[in-house]
Amino acid sequence: MRPILAKAGQVARHSLARRARLFVILICAAIASGHIWQSWEARQAHLESARIYSGNIAKALARHAYDVFQATDGLLLDVGDRINTVGIHSTQLTQLLPVLRRLSAEMPQLDGLYVYDAEGNRVVSSSPPRIAGANNSDRDYFIYHRDHTDPRPLIGKALISRSTGHWIIPMSRRLNHPDGSFAGVLLATLEVEHFNELYRTVDIGHGGSIALMLRQGTLLTRLPFDSTFVNRDFSDGKVFKDLLPVSPSGYLETVSRLDGVERYLSYQAVEKYPLVLVVTLARDEAMAEWRQQTVVYGVAVLLLLMIIGLFGWRMIGQIDLRLAAEVKLLQAMRELQQANHRLEMLVHQDGLTGLANRRHLDTVLESEYRRAMRSGRALSVVMIDVDFFKQYNDLYGHQAGDECLRRVSGVLRDRQRRPGDLAARYGGEEMLMLLPDTDAAGAFAVAEKIRAGIQALDIAHRGNPVGVVTVSGGVCALELLAPQDISVEQLLGSADAALYEAKHGGRNQVRLAAPGKTAPAGAVQTGTEQEKG
């Protein structure tokens, strides 16, 4: 009988060992899968951030290009009307000389303004006297206007000015005689360096680039600037062949034909003019932070898996030991339970402020609400929001902002005078104090002490008219709600509505929710969503 029982026990232990090994493997696989999923989600978030960032830059620079060319076009129209009024060969044209020079000086993008007759000879310009025998009839823009009656402005390829020696982008209009025949060309030259100076101020990393191009695919200028790339044709690229005809803006991943660097590219067509802004971010730079985080987290997960694996296999080995070893195993299990209990306590805590986190708040609030409804006791909440916190971050930086939240949360923590009181971080710079067995008057008094205590911290804040960090508060109690509307959502919503009134009432104050007044649908929002500031 004893051998049978021993054999049965041995079979049971082996079965338990197999199941334990399978369990450890599944746990390790779950942790590894979770890490892979989290890394993938983080990668997608970084990609989306890069897309939005480069797209916003492209839109802003496209708007700048529009403003520059729109202003230049308006100047050409004005000067062209004056010339058409007096005639291209009129002696009165010399009176335009000081006007052209003044306009050229007032508009920083201009390299010069020129008027050419039907033979390409310069009639008048904002530049120094022309070189004897100089003629521009060989320029592409002159040939185009001579052979076409198109009244619209022409933006040509970049070229080196014969007058100043600078790289310029020509923008020109045709001049006509009264009978409509070709009379000459009115030319404005825009300095390429004007655009490059602006592009240098944009943070696109060391491997990024910004390019201003004609819609047909010709590159006018690019940062970093290389004169060998100017006027290169990219019309056969994916942007100009497939994307631009369909949408004026877009995004893709590509390998640069100029330097072979893998980049994330955003483009934006310029309204009204045949121009396109292309902004690229080097993939290695855009994803550097993600790669670093992935490596760090990957090493941590790997160490965790090794610990779990070693611990699991060691625990499995204990299954075949004698009964005396089970005592130690039970002790280890009790220690593990204690560690899990401590970990559970940490899970309930906000990592930045040390207050209860939102999940723990929701659990406790629901429990206290049910208890209050059963017993008929009072229940109040105080919602606190830091005034002008966005400006504080902008002025002092996010690290200072974090320290500010820690000090503010310390005041709330000190006001937890009873076992049932709970201070929690509600979201962003918004915090909440749960006060069981406290009516509206008592909650208002607590809120006012919190507000005064935070102001007394005397944390400097140049963006706050008071000069220091202050908070606004909203208070609501169950007794203030209409009987048919009593719920956790309405309690929070009414407190939030009172906080909203405190913000719009001048900040650095506490407001009590109006009796019987319920919060509108969707009123329970974070401070960022309402822009309480």
C-alpha positions in Angstrom: 0.0 0.0 0.0 2.8 2.4 0.9 4.6 2.0 -2.5 1.3 2.6 -4.2 0.8 5.8 -2.2 4.4 6.8 -2.8 4.0 6.2 -6.5 0.7 8.1 -6.6 2.4 11.0 -4.7 5.3 10.9 -7.2 3.0 11.1 -10.2 1.1 13.9 -8.5 4.3 15.8 -7.9 5.5 15.3 -11.5 2.1 16.5 -12.8 2.3 19.5 -10.5 5.8 20.2 -11.7 4.8 20.1 -15.3 1.9 22.4 -14.7 4.1 24.8 -12.7 6.7 24.8 -15.5 4.0 25.6 -18.1 2.7 28.4 -15.8 6.2 30.0 -15.5 6.6 29.8 -19.3 3.2 31.4 -19.9 4.0 34.2 -17.4 7.3 34.9 -19.1 5.6 34.8 -22.5 2.9 37.2 -21.3 5.5 39.7 -19.9 7.6 39.5 -23.1 4.5 40.0 -25.2 3.4 42.9 -23.1 6.7 44.5 -23.5 6.7 44.0 -27.3 3.2 45.4 -27.6 4.2 48.4 -25.4 7.3 49.1 -27.4 5.3 48.9 -30.7 2.7 51.3 -29.3 5.4 53.7 -28.2 7.0 53.5 -31.6 3.7 54.3 -33.3 3.3 57.3 -30.9 6.8 58.6 -31.8 6.0 58.2 -35.5 2.8 60.1 -35.1 4.6 62.8 -33.1 7.2 63.1 -35.9 4.5 63.3 -38.5 2.6 66.0 -36.7 5.8 68.0 -35.9 7.1 68.0 -39.4 3.7 68.7 -40.8 3.2 71.7 -38.6 6.6 73.1 -39.6 5.8 72.5 -43.3 2.4 74.4 -42.9 4.1 77.3 -41.1 6.9 77.7 -43.6 4.4 77.3 -46.5 2.4 80.2 -45.0 5.6 82.2 -44.7 6.4 81.5 -48.4 2.8 82.6 -49.3 3.1 85.9 -47.5 6.5 86.6 -49.1 5.4 85.9 -52.6 2.0 87.5 -52.1 3.6 90.7 -51.0 6.1 90.6 -53.9 3.3 89.9 -56.4 1.3 92.9 -55.0 4.4 95.0 -55.5 4.8 93.9 -59.1 1.1 94.7 -59.8 1.5 98.2 -58.4 4.7 99.0 -60.3 3.3 97.3 -63.4 0.2 99.6 -63.3 2.4 102.7 -63.1 4.5 101.6 -66.0 1.4 100.8 -68.1 0.1 104.2 -67.3 3.1 106.2 -68.5 4.5 103.6 -71.1 7.7 101.6 -71.1 9.6 104.2 -73.1 8.4 107.2 -71.2 11.0 109.5 -69.7 8.8 109.5 -66.6 10.1 106.0 -65.8 13.2 107.6 -64.3 11.0 108.9 -61.6 10.4 105.3 -60.5 14.0 104.8 -59.6 13.8 106.1 -56.0 10.5 104.3 -55.6 12.0 101.0 -56.6 15.0 101.5 -54.3 12.8 102.4 -51.4 10.5 99.4 -51.9 13.5 97.1 -52.3 15.0 98.4 -49.1 11.7 98.0 -47.2 11.1 94.4 -48.2 13.9 92.2 -46.7 13.2 89.4 -49.1 14.0 91.4 -52.2 17.4 91.4 -53.9 16.2 93.9 -56.5 13.5 95.3 -58.8 14.1 95.6 -62.5 12.2 96.8 -65.6 13.3 95.4 -69.0 12.2 96.5 -72.4 11.1 94.2 -75.3 14.8 93.6 -76.3 15.9 92.6 -72.8 17.7 95.9 -72.0 17.4 97.2 -68.5 15.3 100.4 -68.4 15.3 101.1 -64.7 16.1 99.2 -61.5 16.7 99.4 -57.8 20.3 98.1 -58.2 23.4 100.2 -59.1 23.8 101.3 -62.7 23.8 98.4 -65.0 26.9 97.1 -66.7 27.3 98.4 -70.2 25.9 96.0 -72.8 24.1 93.9 -70.1 21.0 92.2 -71.6 18.6 89.7 -70.0 16.8 88.5 -73.1 18.4 85.1 -72.7 16.8 84.5 -69.3 14.1 81.8 -69.1 11.6 84.2 -67.6 12.1 86.8 -70.3 11.7 84.2 -73.1 8.6 82.9 -71.4 6.9 86.3 -71.2 8.0 87.2 -74.7 6.4 84.1 -76.1 3.3 83.9 -73.9 0.5 86.4 -73.1 -0.2 84.8 -69.7 -0.9 87.8 -67.4 -0.1 85.8 -64.2 3.2 86.1 -62.4 5.9 83.6 -63.2 8.2 82.1 -60.5 11.3 80.8 -62.2 14.2 78.6 -61.3 16.8 79.9 -58.9 19.8 81.6 -60.5 22.7 83.8 -59.7 22.0 87.5 -60.2 24.1 89.3 -62.7 23.6 92.5 -60.8 24.4 91.4 -57.2 26.0 87.9 -57.6 23.5 86.5 -55.1 21.4 83.4 -55.5 17.9 84.6 -56.2 14.4 83.4 -57.1 12.9 85.4 -60.0 9.3 86.4 -59.9 8.2 88.3 -63.0 5.2 89.7 -64.9 4.7 90.6 -68.6 4.5 94.2 -69.6 2.3 95.1 -72.6 1.9 98.0 -75.0 -1.6 99.5 -75.2 -2.3 97.3 -78.2 -1.5 94.2 -76.2 1.9 93.5 -77.8 5.0 92.6 -75.7 6.6 95.6 -74.1 9.0 94.0 -71.7 9.3 92.3 -68.3 8.9 93.5 -64.7 11.2 91.5 -62.5 11.5 91.1 -58.7 14.3 88.9 -57.4 14.0 87.3 -54.0 17.1 86.4 -52.1 17.5 82.7 -51.5 19.4 83.5 -48.3 16.2 85.2 -46.9 14.5 81.8 -46.8 17.6 80.0 -45.6 18.0 82.4 -42.6 14.5 81.5 -41.5 14.9 77.7 -42.1 18.1 77.8 -39.9 15.9 78.9 -36.9 13.8 75.7 -37.1 14.8 72.7 -35.0 14.8 69.8 -37.4 17.9 68.0 -35.9 21.3 67.5 -37.5 19.9 65.1 -40.2 16.7 67.0 -41.1 16.2 69.2 -44.1 13.9 71.9 -45.4 13.3 72.5 -49.1 11.5 75.1 -51.1 10.5 73.7 -54.5 8.5 74.5 -57.5 5.4 72.4 -57.9 6.8 70.9 -61.0 9.6 69.4 -58.9 12.5 71.8 -59.2 14.4 72.5 -56.0 14.9 76.2 -55.4 16.7 76.0 -52.1 17.4 73.5 -49.3 18.7 73.5 -45.8 21.5 72.5 -45.4 22.3 74.6 -48.4 24.4 73.1 -51.2 24.6 75.0 -54.5 25.0 71.8 -56.4 21.5 70.7 -55.4 19.8 74.0 -56.6 17.5 73.5 -59.6 17.7 69.7 -59.4 14.7 68.0 -60.9 12.6 65.8 -58.6 9.5 65.6 -60.7 9.8 61.8 -60.9 9.7 61.5 -57.1 6.7 60.0 -55.2 5.6 63.3 -53.8 5.2 65.0 -57.2 4.0 62.0 -59.2 1.6 60.4 -56.7 0.9 62.5 -53.7 0.8 66.2 -54.7 -1.8 65.7 -57.5 -4.1 64.1 -55.0 -3.6 66.2 -51.8 -1.9 69.6 -51.1 -0.3 68.1 -48.0 1.0 64.7 -47.0 3.5 62.5 -45.3 5.7 59.5 -46.2 8.8 57.6 -45.2 11.5 57.8 -47.8 15.2 57.6 -48.6 16.8 60.9 -49.7 18.1 60.9 -53.3 20.6 63.6 -52.3 22.4 61.9 -49.3 20.8 58.5 -48.9 19.5 59.3 -45.4 16.2 57.6 -44.3 13.8 60.4 -43.5 10.2 61.1 -42.5 8.9 63.6 -45.0 6.0 66.1 -44.8 5.1 68.4 -47.7 2.7 71.3 -47.9 1.7 73.1 -51.2 1.8 76.9 -51.0 -1.6 78.4 -51.6 -2.1 80.3 -54.9 1.5 79.9 -56.0 3.3 76.9 -57.7 5.5 76.2 -54.7 5.8 73.3 -52.3 7.5 73.2 -48.8 9.1 69.8 -48.0 10.3 69.2 -44.4 12.1 66.0 -43.4 13.3 64.5 -40.2 16.1 61.9 -40.1 14.6 58.6 -38.9 17.6 57.8 -36.7 17.1 61.1 -34.8 13.3 61.0 -34.7 13.4 57.5 -33.2 16.5 57.9 -31.0 14.5 58.4 -27.8 12.2 55.5 -28.6 15.2 53.2 -29.3 16.9 54.3 -26.0 13.7 53.6 -24.0 13.2 50.3 -25.7 16.7 49.2 -24.9 16.4 50.2 -21.3 13.0 48.7 -20.8 14.1 45.6 -22.8 17.0 45.0 -20.4 14.8 45.5 -17.4 12.2 43.1 -18.8 15.0 40.6 -19.6 16.3 40.8 -16.1 12.8 40.4 -14.8 12.2 37.3 -16.9 15.5 35.8 -15.8 14.5 36.4 -12.2 11.0 34.9 -12.7 12.5 32.0 -14.6 15.1 31.2 -12.0 12.7 31.7 -9.1 10.0 29.6 -10.8 12.4 26.7 -11.6 13.8 26.8 -8.1 10.3 26.7 -6.7 9.5 23.8 -8.9 12.5 22.0 -7.6 11.1 22.3 -4.1 8.2 20.1 -5.1 10.2 16.9 -4.8 11.8 17.8 -1.5 10.7 16.3 1.8 7.9 17.7 3.9 10.3 19.8 6.0 11.1 21.9 2.9 7.5 22.8 2.5 7.7 24.9 5.7 10.3 27.1 4.1 8.2 27.2 1.0 5.2 28.4 2.9 7.3 31.0 4.6 8.6 32.2 1.3 5.0 32.4 0.1 4.0 34.5 3.1 6.9 36.9 2.4 5.8 37.1 -1.2 2.3 37.9 -0.1 3.7 40.7 2.1 5.7 42.0 -0.8 2.6 41.9 -3.1 0.7 43.8 -0.4 3.3 46.5 -0.4 3.3 46.6 -4.2 -0.5 46.9 -4.1 -0.2 49.9 -1.8 2.3 51.5 -4.2 -0.1 50.8 -7.1 -2.7 53.0 -5.3 -0.3 55.9 -5.1 0.5 58.6 -7.7 4.2 58.5 -8.6 4.7 62.2 -8.8 2.8 63.7 -5.9 2.6 60.7 -3.5 -1.2 61.2 -3.2 -3.8 58.5 -4.1 -4.0 58.0 -7.8 -7.2 58.2 -9.9 -7.9 54.5 -9.8 -7.8 54.3 -6.1 -9.9 57.5 -5.8 -12.6 56.0 -8.0 -12.7 52.8 -5.9 -12.9 54.7 -2.5 -15.3 57.3 -3.8 -17.7 54.6 -5.0 -17.5 52.8 -1.6 -18.0 56.0 0.4 -20.9 57.0 -1.8 -22.7 53.7 -1.3 -22.1 53.9 2.5 -23.4 57.5 2.6 -26.5 56.5 0.7 -27.2 53.6 3.0 -26.6 55.5 6.3 -27.8 58.9 5.2 -24.5 60.5 6.3 -22.8 63.5 4.7 -20.3 63.2 1.9 -18.4 66.0 0.3 -15.6 66.5 -2.3 -13.2 69.4 -2.8 -11.7 69.9 -6.3 -8.5 71.9 -6.4 -6.8 73.2 -9.5 -3.5 75.1 -9.7 -3.9 78.6 -11.3 -1.9 79.5 -14.4 -0.1 76.2 -14.3 0.6 76.1 -18.0 2.3 79.5 -17.8 4.3 78.2 -14.8 5.6 75.3 -16.9 6.4 77.6 -19.8 8.3 80.0 -17.5 10.1 77.7 -15.2 10.2 74.3 -17.0 8.5 71.0 -16.4 10.9 69.9 -13.6 10.0 73.0 -11.6 6.3 72.3 -12.5 6.7 68.8 -11.0 8.3 70.2 -7.8 5.4 72.7 -7.6 2.8 69.9 -7.8 4.7 68.0 -5.0 4.6 71.0 -2.7 1.0 71.7 -3.4 0.1 68.0 -2.8 1.9 68.2 0.5 -0.7 70.8 1.7 -3.6 68.4 0.7 -1.8 65.5 2.4 -1.6 67.5 5.7 -5.3 68.2 5.6 -6.1 64.4 5.8 -7.0 64.6 9.5 -9.4 61.7 9.8 -9.0 58.0 8.7 -11.7 58.4 6.0 -10.2 61.5 4.4 -8.5 60.9 1.1 -6.4 63.3 -1.0 -5.9 62.2 -4.6 -4.5 63.5 -7.8 -7.4 63.8 -10.2 -5.5 64.6 -13.3 -2.7 67.0 -14.5 -2.6 69.9 -12.0 -6.0 69.0 -10.6 -6.4 67.4 -7.2 -9.4 66.2 -5.1 -10.1 65.8 -1.4 -12.7 63.2 -0.4 -14.4 64.1 2.9 -16.8 61.5 4.3 -19.1 62.5 7.2 -18.5 66.2 6.3 -21.3 68.6 5.2 -20.9 71.5 2.7 -19.9 74.1 5.3 -17.2 71.8 6.8 -15.9 71.0 3.3 -15.8 74.6 2.3 -13.8 75.4 5.5 -11.3 72.6 4.6 -11.1 73.9 1.0 -10.4 77.5 2.2 -7.6 76.2 4.5 -6.0 74.3 1.6 -6.2 77.4 -0.6 -4.6 79.6 2.1 -2.0 77.0 2.9 -0.9 76.7 -0.7 -0.7 80.5 -1.1 1.4 80.6 2.1 4.0 78.3 0.5 5.1 81.5 -1.3 6.1 79.7 -4.5 7.2 82.4 -6.9 5.1 82.6 -10.2 5.6 85.5 -12.5 2.7 84.3 -14.7 0.2 84.7 -11.8 -1.0 88.3 -11.1 -0.6 87.5 -7.4 3.1 86.7 -7.9 3.0 83.3 -6.2 1.4 80.0 -7.0 -2.3 79.9 -6.0 -5.2 77.5 -6.5 -8.9 77.6 -7.1 -11.4 75.3 -5.5 -14.8 73.9 -6.0 -16.9 72.2 -3.3 -19.9 70.0 -3.5 -21.8 67.8 -1.0 -24.6 65.3 -1.4 -26.9 67.7 0.5 -26.5 70.3 -2.3 -27.8 67.9 -5.1 -31.3 67.5 -6.2 -32.7 64.2 -4.8 -33.4 62.8 -8.3 -29.9 63.7 -9.5 -27.8 62.3 -6.7 -24.9 60.2 -8.1 -21.1 60.1 -8.0 -21.0 61.7 -11.5 -23.2 64.6 -10.4 -21.2 65.1 -7.2 -18.0 65.4 -9.1 -19.6 67.4 -11.9 -21.1 69.9 -9.5 -17.7 70.3 -7.8 -16.1 70.7 -11.1 -18.7 73.3 -12.1 -18.0 75.2 -8.9 -14.3 75.1 -9.7 -15.1 76.5 -13.1 -16.9 79.4 -11.5 -14.0 80.0 -9.2 -11.7 80.2 -12.2 -13.8 82.6 -14.1 -14.5 84.6 -10.9 -10.9 85.6 -10.7 -9.0 82.5 -9.4 -7.4 82.1 -6.0 -10.8 81.4 -4.4 -13.2 78.7 -3.4 -16.8 78.4 -4.7 -19.5 76.2 -3.3 -21.8 74.4 -5.7 -25.3 75.9 -6.0 -27.9 74.0 -4.0 -30.1 71.8 -6.2 -28.1 72.8 -9.3 -26.7 69.8 -11.2 -23.7 69.8 -13.5 -24.3 69.7 -17.3 -23.6 66.5 -19.1 -19.9 66.0 -19.6 -18.9 68.5 -16.9 -16.5 66.1 -15.2 -13.3 67.0 -17.1 -9.7 67.4 -16.4 -8.2 70.9 -15.9 -6.4 70.7 -19.3 -9.7 69.9 -21.1 -11.4 73.0 -19.6 -8.3 75.1 -19.9 -8.7 76.2 -16.3 -5.1 77.4 -16.3 
